[in-house]
């Protein structure tokens, strides 16, 4: 009769193992199958020791009671394992959701930073455009010293602006303006420190600065109407 019970248990364990193989080797079924096999082996060993006698002391419980206790422990182990696996799966889902939320928050922060940077850049271009107009007025008033100071400030701010993240303007055009301003600064400083040097051609200089003012306007419009996200692709 004991052998019949063990055979039934083995059939049940074999059914679980077969279901595990049919299911593509799912981890939960594999764990339950191994637990079932271990339980069957342990129970068979205890029954054999009890029936053989002489080698082990008599058990405290009858075989039927021992089987009931063993199966109760086995069921408790299955429930505990299932709860643990469920908790692990729930923890994984929560961690994945937290990671997704953090990524979305970072993306939103990057977009906000890019938008703020774009507005600041447009404001800086407007300020540089105004400064170029001031330089033209100073040159017309023959105030070369003040004009040199303003040209130096525009050059420095334009170089900083060129390296700013999100400044999606052709760097070649920016370099053209920087080079022209450097040449203008040199011409004005030479006329100040060397009175015998050729007098600067103020009409030509004013025309050149007006062209750069138009460039600044075009750059600001480009930044304002450029599709969102194109700055990050730079």
LUMMI-776434 format. One record per residue (C-alpha): x, y, z; residue number from 1. Coordinates in steps of 0.02 Angstrom, whole numbers, m for minus. Each point is the difference from the previous one (the first is absolute). Layout:
! residues N
<<X, Y, Z>, NUM>
...
This chain:
! residues 234
<<0, 0, 0>, 1>
<<146, 117, 36>, 2>
<<73, m33, m169>, 3>
<<m167, 44, m79>, 4>
<<0, 169, 92>, 5>
<<178, 35, m58>, 6>
<<m47, m45, m177>, 7>
<<m145, 121, 5>, 8>
<<114, 136, 67>, 9>
<<126, m36, m137>, 10>
<<m138, 12, m129>, 11>
<<m52, 168, 70>, 12>
<<180, 61, m1>, 13>
<<26, m65, m174>, 14>
<<m157, 92, m55>, 15>
<<68, 163, 71>, 16>
<<168, m29, m84>, 17>
<<m87, m38, m165>, 18>
<<m106, 158, 18>, 19>
<<163, 93, 31>, 20>
<<77, m66, m161>, 21>
<<m159, 36, m99>, 22>
<<m4, 176, 68>, 23>
<<173, 41, m66>, 24>
<<94, m26, 165>, 25>
<<m89, 129, 107>, 26>
<<97, 34, 159>, 27>
<<m146, m24, 121>, 28>
<<m48, m172, m68>, 29>
<<182, m53, 4>, 30>
<<15, 47, 184>, 31>
<<m161, m91, 46>, 32>
<<55, m155, m98>, 33>
<<165, m8, 93>, 34>
<<m86, 24, 168>, 35>
<<m121, m141, m42>, 36>
<<141, m119, m46>, 37>
<<99, 39, 158>, 38>
<<m155, m28, 106>, 39>
<<m33, m169, m84>, 40>
<<179, m59, 27>, 41>
<<2, 51, 183>, 42>
<<m166, m86, 36>, 43>
<<54, m159, m87>, 44>
<<161, m2, 102>, 45>
<<m93, 20, 164>, 46>
<<m126, m136, m44>, 47>
<<139, m119, m52>, 48>
<<94, 32, 163>, 49>
<<m159, m29, 99>, 50>
<<m44, m163, m90>, 51>
<<179, m67, 5>, 52>
<<23, 32, 186>, 53>
<<158, m29, 102>, 54>
<<96, 143, m76>, 55>
<<m104, 145, 60>, 56>
<<m106, 24, 154>, 57>
<<m189, m15, m16>, 58>
<<m83, 166, m52>, 59>
<<m107, 93, 119>, 60>
<<m145, 12, m125>, 61>
<<m87, m137, m98>, 62>
<<37, m5, m188>, 63>
<<m170, 74, m43>, 64>
<<27, 142, 123>, 65>
<<176, 26, m65>, 66>
<<m65, 11, m179>, 67>
<<m131, 127, 49>, 68>
<<129, 108, 91>, 69>
<<119, m13, m148>, 70>
<<m131, 51, m126>, 71>
<<m56, 143, 111>, 72>
<<179, 64, 7>, 73>
<<17, m24, m187>, 74>
<<m157, 104, m33>, 75>
<<62, 136, 118>, 76>
<<166, 2, m93>, 77>
<<m90, 19, m166>, 78>
<<m106, 144, 67>, 79>
<<154, 86, 72>, 80>
<<95, m19, m163>, 81>
<<m147, 67, m100>, 82>
<<m16, 152, 114>, 83>
<<187, 34, m15>, 84>
<<m5, m11, m190>, 85>
<<m152, 114, m6>, 86>
<<87, 127, 112>, 87>
<<154, m5, m111>, 88>
<<m105, 28, m155>, 89>
<<m92, 144, 83>, 90>
<<165, 78, 53>, 91>
<<66, m15, m178>, 92>
<<m154, 87, m70>, 93>
<<13, 141, 127>, 94>
<<186, 24, m39>, 95>
<<m36, 3, m186>, 96>
<<m139, 128, 23>, 97>
<<114, 108, 108>, 98>
<<137, m7, m133>, 99>
<<m123, 51, m136>, 100>
<<m64, 144, 105>, 101>
<<178, 60, 34>, 102>
<<41, m7, m186>, 103>
<<m157, 99, m42>, 104>
<<45, 129, 133>, 105>
<<176, 18, m70>, 106>
<<m68, 22, m177>, 107>
<<m122, 134, 61>, 108>
<<141, 89, 92>, 109>
<<110, m4, m155>, 110>
<<m139, 74, m106>, 111>
<<m30, 137, 128>, 112>
<<186, 39, 8>, 113>
<<11, 5, m189>, 114>
<<m149, 119, m10>, 115>
<<75, 116, 131>, 116>
<<169, m3, m87>, 117>
<<m82, 42, m165>, 118>
<<m91, 151, 74>, 119>
<<161, 61, 83>, 120>
<<95, m20, m164>, 121>
<<m131, 100, m96>, 122>
<<9, 136, 132>, 123>
<<190, 3, m13>, 124>
<<m9, 18, m189>, 125>
<<m118, 147, 21>, 126>
<<122, 81, 122>, 127>
<<146, m28, m120>, 128>
<<m101, 75, m142>, 129>
<<m32, 154, 106>, 130>
<<184, 13, 44>, 131>
<<50, m4, m183>, 132>
<<m120, 145, m30>, 133>
<<83, 92, 144>, 134>
<<172, m28, m79>, 135>
<<m62, 76, m164>, 136>
<<m62, 153, 94>, 137>
<<166, 17, 93>, 138>
<<100, m10, m161>, 139>
<<m109, 134, m79>, 140>
<<34, 109, 152>, 141>
<<190, m31, m18>, 142>
<<6, m85, 171>, 143>
<<122, m136, m47>, 144>
<<54, m43, 179>, 145>
<<m178, m40, 54>, 146>
<<m30, m94, m162>, 147>
<<154, m111, 30>, 148>
<<m65, m47, 172>, 149>
<<m171, m49, m69>, 150>
<<78, m100, m143>, 151>
<<106, m97, 125>, 152>
<<m155, m40, 105>, 153>
<<m99, m59, m152>, 154>
<<142, m114, m55>, 155>
<<15, m80, 171>, 156>
<<m187, m29, 20>, 157>
<<m15, m69, m177>, 158>
<<139, m127, 30>, 159>
<<m88, m57, 160>, 160>
<<m165, m10, m92>, 161>
<<77, m106, m138>, 162>
<<48, m135, 127>, 163>
<<m169, 0, 87>, 164>
<<m102, m159, m8>, 165>
<<m150, 17, m114>, 166>
<<74, 142, m103>, 167>
<<m49, m80, m166>, 168>
<<83, 126, m114>, 169>
<<131, m32, m134>, 170>
<<166, 19, 90>, 171>
<<80, 64, m161>, 172>
<<m115, 151, m1>, 173>
<<37, 34, 182>, 174>
<<187, m7, m35>, 175>
<<m20, 125, m142>, 176>
<<m77, 127, 120>, 177>
<<133, m34, 133>, 178>
<<139, 25, m129>, 179>
<<m76, 162, m64>, 180>
<<m16, 68, 176>, 181>
<<180, m46, 39>, 182>
<<57, 94, m156>, 183>
<<m107, 151, 46>, 184>
<<72, 1, 175>, 185>
<<177, m3, m69>, 186>
<<m37, 143, m122>, 187>
<<m77, 109, 134>, 188>
<<139, m32, 126>, 189>
<<130, 40, m133>, 190>
<<m86, 165, m42>, 191>
<<m4, 45, 185>, 192>
<<180, m42, 44>, 193>
<<80, 50, m166>, 194>
<<m71, 167, m57>, 195>
<<96, m8, m164>, 196>
<<m87, m162, m50>, 197>
<<m131, 1, m138>, 198>
<<m168, 64, 57>, 199>
<<m131, m140, 16>, 200>
<<m130, m9, m136>, 201>
<<m151, 28, 110>, 202>
<<m134, m18, m137>, 203>
<<69, m172, m49>, 204>
<<11, m50, 183>, 205>
<<m180, 56, 32>, 206>
<<m60, m100, m151>, 207>
<<91, m155, 62>, 208>
<<m74, 17, 175>, 209>
<<m174, 21, m74>, 210>
<<23, m165, m92>, 211>
<<48, m85, 164>, 212>
<<m155, 74, 82>, 213>
<<m105, m83, m136>, 214>
<<92, m163, 37>, 215>
<<m46, 10, 184>, 216>
<<m182, 28, m45>, 217>
<<2, m152, m115>, 218>
<<82, m108, 135>, 219>
<<m132, 49, 127>, 220>
<<m139, m42, m122>, 221>
<<82, m168, m37>, 222>
<<6, m44, 185>, 223>
<<m178, 59, 30>, 224>
<<m82, m100, m139>, 225>
<<114, m152, m7>, 226>
<<m97, m163, 39>, 227>
<<10, m59, 179>, 228>
<<134, m130, 35>, 229>
<<112, 51, m146>, 230>
<<120, 88, 120>, 231>
<<37, m164, 89>, 232>
<<50, m80, m164>, 233>
<<144, 122, m16>, 234>
